Amino acid sequence: MKQLDQSFIIGILGLIGLFIGLFVKNIMVWTFVGIAVGYVITFWIPYFKKQHQLKKKNTK
């Protein structure tokens, strides 16, 4: 995934968190939750997927 795509996903999820925070009256909390979810989606899921593929490849 390219860096521009990652930034776009994190930004969109941050905005979604901001809008949820406007309704719930906890703007900062929900914005950070949106950014954290975007970070997990763009970095950790591909990282663990790659590690799983490498582990699978090395055991064969």
C-alpha angles and dihedrals in degrees: 000000000000122000092245091055091048092050091048093052093047091047094050092048090047090054091048088052090049092053091047088050091053090058096041094043093235100102098162096046096050093043090055090046090054092049091047092051090049090051092051092049096047101039116017101041094053090042094054091042090055092046090051091050091049092048091048091049093049094050093057 
